[in-house]
């Protein structure tokens, strides 16, 4: 549950939520919630883990067998949040694969997935009027994202097809994630001292 409170998602989402919900008026209830719920839950979870020397489910079983469901609920929340973040990692892996090509596919409009309204901002002709139809034109990067990576369908009534390349990236990221946490924190703790740069 602490991972749901403190995370990278809150860092990049916080300015957007402040702007969307009224700036300073949003900041007061947000800080109130963090102080009254977020920090106490974080301290509760870390203290229980430290003093019982158990995991997220078994620490509740040791404290009160009836409260074991709280541990399962916390793990379920983590599973749902992992499903969101693993998709972002799969997209990053997809982009990483395509970044090894000699010409980046999101830098030009000469690909099969580009439409007639694609605009290359790097090679544009300055004597041409680009403001005639501003709502139809789209950049090469936007078209790569919408027409190559996601293959967005025409509407909710069209299901579309499975993006096999993205599915392969998703499976690969789940495998990498599994092997990162396979033997627990002890295995990653052995890697961290060797991976960091030490000053002598």
C-alpha positions as a Markdown table, in Angstrom:
| # | Residue | x | y | z |
|---|---|---|---|---|
| 1 | Unk | 0.0 | 0.0 | 0.0 |
| 2 | Unk | 2.9 | 2.4 | 0.6 |
| 3 | Unk | 3.9 | 1.9 | -3.0 |
| 4 | Unk | 0.5 | 3.3 | -4.0 |
| 5 | Unk | 1.1 | 6.4 | -1.9 |
| 6 | Unk | 4.7 | 7.2 | -2.7 |
| 7 | Unk | 5.6 | 6.6 | -6.4 |
| 8 | Unk | 6.7 | 8.2 | -9.6 |
| 9 | Unk | 3.1 | 8.4 | -10.8 |
| 10 | Unk | 2.3 | 10.9 | -8.0 |
| 11 | Unk | 5.3 | 13.0 | -9.0 |
| 12 | Unk | 4.3 | 13.5 | -12.6 |
| 13 | Unk | 0.6 | 13.5 | -12.0 |
| 14 | Unk | 0.6 | 16.0 | -9.1 |
| 15 | Unk | 1.0 | 19.3 | -11.1 |
| 16 | Unk | -1.7 | 18.1 | -13.6 |
| 17 | Unk | -4.1 | 17.4 | -10.7 |
| 18 | Unk | -3.4 | 20.7 | -9.1 |
| 19 | Unk | -4.1 | 22.5 | -12.4 |
| 20 | Unk | -7.2 | 20.5 | -13.1 |
| 21 | Unk | -8.8 | 20.8 | -9.7 |
| 22 | Unk | -8.2 | 24.4 | -8.9 |
| 23 | Unk | -4.6 | 24.9 | -7.9 |
| 24 | Unk | -4.3 | 26.0 | -4.2 |
| 25 | Unk | -7.8 | 24.8 | -3.4 |
| 26 | Unk | -6.7 | 21.3 | -4.3 |
| 27 | Unk | -3.5 | 21.6 | -2.5 |
| 28 | Unk | -5.1 | 21.9 | 1.0 |
| 29 | Unk | -7.2 | 18.7 | 0.9 |
| 30 | Unk | -4.3 | 16.8 | -0.8 |
| 31 | Unk | -1.9 | 17.8 | 2.0 |
| 32 | Unk | -4.5 | 17.1 | 4.6 |
| 33 | Unk | -5.0 | 13.6 | 3.2 |
| 34 | Unk | -1.3 | 12.9 | 2.9 |
| 35 | Unk | -0.7 | 14.0 | 6.6 |
| 36 | Unk | -3.8 | 12.2 | 8.0 |
| 37 | Unk | -3.8 | 9.0 | 5.9 |
| 38 | Unk | -0.8 | 8.6 | 3.6 |
| 39 | Unk | 2.1 | 9.1 | 6.1 |
| 40 | Unk | 0.4 | 7.1 | 9.0 |
| 41 | Unk | -0.3 | 4.2 | 6.6 |
| 42 | Unk | 3.2 | 4.2 | 5.3 |
| 43 | Unk | 4.6 | 4.2 | 8.9 |
| 44 | Unk | 2.2 | 1.5 | 9.9 |
| 45 | Unk | 3.2 | -0.8 | 7.0 |
| 46 | Unk | 6.9 | -0.3 | 7.5 |
| 47 | Unk | 6.7 | -0.7 | 11.3 |
| 48 | Unk | 4.7 | -3.9 | 11.0 |
| 49 | Unk | 7.1 | -5.3 | 8.5 |
| 50 | Unk | 10.1 | -4.4 | 10.6 |
| 51 | Unk | 8.9 | -5.7 | 14.0 |
| 52 | Unk | 7.1 | -8.9 | 12.7 |
| 53 | Unk | 9.8 | -9.7 | 10.1 |
| 54 | Unk | 7.1 | -10.9 | 7.8 |
| 55 | Unk | 5.7 | -10.0 | 4.4 |
| 56 | Unk | 2.7 | -8.0 | 3.6 |
| 57 | Unk | 0.2 | -10.8 | 4.1 |
| 58 | Unk | 1.8 | -12.9 | 6.9 |
| 59 | Unk | 2.4 | -9.9 | 9.1 |
| 60 | Unk | -1.4 | -9.3 | 9.4 |
| 61 | Unk | -1.9 | -13.1 | 10.1 |
| 62 | Unk | 0.7 | -12.9 | 12.9 |
| 63 | Unk | -1.0 | -9.8 | 14.4 |
| 64 | Unk | -4.6 | -10.9 | 14.0 |
| 65 | Unk | -5.7 | -13.8 | 11.9 |
| 66 | Unk | -9.0 | -12.0 | 11.1 |
| 67 | Unk | -7.1 | -9.1 | 9.6 |
| 68 | Unk | -5.3 | -11.2 | 7.0 |
| 69 | Unk | -7.6 | -9.9 | 4.3 |
| 70 | Unk | -6.0 | -6.5 | 4.7 |
| 71 | Unk | -2.7 | -8.0 | 3.5 |
| 72 | Unk | -4.5 | -9.6 | 0.5 |
| 73 | Unk | -6.2 | -6.3 | -0.3 |
| 74 | Unk | -2.8 | -4.5 | -0.3 |
| 75 | Unk | -1.3 | -7.1 | -2.6 |
| 76 | Unk | -4.3 | -6.8 | -4.9 |
| 77 | Unk | -3.8 | -3.0 | -5.1 |
| 78 | Unk | -0.2 | -3.5 | -5.9 |
| 79 | Unk | -1.1 | -6.0 | -8.7 |
| 80 | Unk | -3.5 | -3.5 | -10.3 |
| 81 | Unk | -0.9 | -0.7 | -10.1 |
| 82 | Unk | 1.7 | -3.0 | -11.6 |
| 83 | Unk | -0.6 | -3.7 | -14.5 |
| 84 | Unk | -0.7 | 0.0 | -15.4 |
| 85 | Unk | 3.1 | 0.6 | -15.0 |
| 86 | Unk | 4.2 | -2.6 | -16.8 |
| 87 | Unk | 2.3 | -1.4 | -19.9 |
| 88 | Unk | 4.3 | 1.9 | -19.9 |
| 89 | Unk | 7.5 | -0.2 | -19.6 |
| 90 | Unk | 6.4 | -2.3 | -22.6 |
| 91 | Unk | 5.9 | 0.8 | -24.6 |
| 92 | Unk | 9.4 | 2.0 | -23.6 |
| 93 | Unk | 10.8 | -1.4 | -24.7 |
| 94 | Unk | 9.0 | -1.0 | -28.0 |
| 95 | Unk | 10.5 | 2.4 | -28.5 |
| 96 | Unk | 13.9 | 1.1 | -27.5 |
| 97 | Unk | 13.7 | -1.6 | -30.2 |
| 98 | Unk | 12.8 | 0.9 | -32.9 |
| 99 | Unk | 15.5 | 3.4 | -31.7 |
| 100 | Unk | 18.2 | 1.1 | -33.0 |
| 101 | Unk | 17.2 | 1.7 | -36.6 |
| 102 | Unk | 19.4 | 4.0 | -38.7 |
| 103 | Unk | 16.5 | 6.5 | -39.2 |
| 104 | Unk | 14.0 | 6.9 | -36.4 |
| 105 | Unk | 10.5 | 5.9 | -37.6 |
| 106 | Unk | 8.9 | 8.7 | -35.7 |
| 107 | Unk | 11.1 | 11.3 | -37.3 |
| 108 | Unk | 9.8 | 11.0 | -40.9 |
| 109 | Unk | 6.5 | 10.8 | -42.8 |
| 110 | Unk | 7.7 | 8.3 | -45.3 |
| 111 | Unk | 6.4 | 5.2 | -43.5 |
| 112 | Unk | 3.5 | 2.9 | -44.4 |
| 113 | Unk | 1.4 | 4.0 | -41.3 |
| 114 | Unk | 1.6 | 7.7 | -42.0 |
| 115 | Unk | -1.4 | 9.6 | -43.4 |
| 116 | Unk | -1.6 | 12.3 | -46.0 |
| 117 | Unk | -1.8 | 14.9 | -43.2 |
| 118 | Unk | 1.5 | 13.9 | -41.6 |
| 119 | Unk | 3.9 | 16.9 | -41.2 |
| 120 | Unk | 7.7 | 16.6 | -40.9 |
| 121 | Unk | 8.8 | 19.6 | -38.8 |
| 122 | Unk | 12.5 | 19.0 | -39.5 |
| 123 | Unk | 12.2 | 19.1 | -43.3 |
| 124 | Unk | 9.3 | 21.6 | -43.7 |
| 125 | Unk | 9.3 | 24.2 | -46.4 |
| 126 | Unk | 9.2 | 27.6 | -44.8 |
| 127 | Unk | 7.5 | 29.1 | -47.9 |
| 128 | Unk | 4.5 | 26.9 | -47.4 |
| 129 | Unk | 1.5 | 28.0 | -45.4 |
| 130 | Unk | 1.2 | 25.4 | -42.6 |
| 131 | Unk | -1.7 | 27.1 | -40.8 |
| 132 | Unk | -4.4 | 26.5 | -43.5 |
| 133 | Unk | -5.7 | 23.3 | -41.8 |
| 134 | Unk | -4.2 | 23.1 | -38.4 |
| 135 | Unk | -6.7 | 20.7 | -37.0 |
| 136 | Unk | -6.0 | 17.9 | -39.5 |
| 137 | Unk | -2.2 | 17.9 | -39.6 |
| 138 | Unk | -0.3 | 15.7 | -37.2 |
| 139 | Unk | 3.3 | 15.2 | -36.5 |
| 140 | Unk | 5.3 | 12.1 | -37.5 |
| 141 | Unk | 5.8 | 11.2 | -33.8 |
| 142 | Unk | 2.0 | 11.4 | -33.1 |
| 143 | Unk | 1.3 | 9.2 | -36.1 |
| 144 | Unk | 3.9 | 6.7 | -35.0 |
| 145 | Unk | 2.3 | 6.5 | -31.6 |
| 146 | Unk | -1.4 | 6.4 | -32.7 |
| 147 | Unk | -1.1 | 4.5 | -36.0 |
| 148 | Unk | 1.9 | 2.2 | -35.4 |
| 149 | Unk | 2.2 | 1.5 | -31.7 |
| 150 | Unk | -1.4 | 1.6 | -30.6 |
| 151 | Unk | -3.2 | 1.2 | -33.9 |
| 152 | Unk | -6.2 | 3.1 | -32.6 |
| 153 | Unk | -9.5 | 2.0 | -34.0 |
| 154 | Unk | -12.2 | 4.3 | -35.3 |
| 155 | Unk | -14.4 | 4.1 | -32.2 |
| 156 | Unk | -15.4 | 2.1 | -29.2 |
| 157 | Unk | -17.6 | -0.1 | -31.4 |
| 158 | Unk | -14.5 | -1.4 | -33.3 |
| 159 | Unk | -12.4 | -3.7 | -31.2 |
| 160 | Unk | -9.4 | -3.6 | -33.4 |
| 161 | Unk | -6.7 | -6.2 | -33.5 |
| 162 | Unk | -4.1 | -7.5 | -31.0 |
| 163 | Unk | -0.8 | -5.7 | -31.4 |
| 164 | Unk | 1.5 | -8.7 | -31.3 |
| 165 | Unk | 4.7 | -6.7 | -31.1 |
| 166 | Unk | 3.4 | -4.8 | -28.1 |
| 167 | Unk | 2.1 | -8.0 | -26.5 |
| 168 | Unk | 5.6 | -9.5 | -27.0 |
| 169 | Unk | 7.2 | -6.5 | -25.3 |
| 170 | Unk | 4.6 | -6.8 | -22.5 |
| 171 | Unk | 5.4 | -10.5 | -21.9 |
| 172 | Unk | 9.2 | -9.7 | -22.0 |
| 173 | Unk | 8.7 | -7.0 | -19.4 |
| 174 | Unk | 6.7 | -9.3 | -17.1 |
| 175 | Unk | 9.6 | -11.9 | -17.4 |
| 176 | Unk | 12.2 | -9.3 | -16.6 |
| 177 | Unk | 10.1 | -8.1 | -13.6 |
| 178 | Unk | 9.7 | -11.7 | -12.4 |
| 179 | Unk | 13.4 | -12.3 | -12.5 |
| 180 | Unk | 14.1 | -9.0 | -10.7 |
| 181 | Unk | 12.0 | -10.1 | -7.7 |
| 182 | Unk | 12.4 | -13.8 | -8.0 |
| 183 | Unk | 14.6 | -14.3 | -5.0 |
| 184 | Unk | 13.4 | -11.3 | -3.0 |
| 185 | Unk | 15.2 | -8.2 | -1.9 |
| 186 | Unk | 18.4 | -10.1 | -1.0 |
| 187 | Unk | 19.3 | -10.8 | -4.6 |
| 188 | Unk | 18.8 | -7.2 | -5.7 |
| 189 | Unk | 20.7 | -6.1 | -2.6 |
| 190 | Unk | 23.8 | -8.0 | -3.9 |
| 191 | Unk | 23.6 | -6.3 | -7.3 |
| 192 | Unk | 23.2 | -2.7 | -5.9 |
| 193 | Unk | 26.6 | -2.4 | -4.2 |
| 194 | Unk | 28.4 | -3.7 | -7.3 |
| 195 | Unk | 26.4 | -1.5 | -9.7 |
| 196 | Unk | 26.9 | 1.7 | -7.9 |
| 197 | Unk | 30.1 | 3.8 | -8.4 |
| 198 | Unk | 32.2 | 4.0 | -5.3 |
| 199 | Unk | 34.6 | 6.8 | -4.4 |
| 200 | Unk | 37.7 | 5.9 | -2.7 |
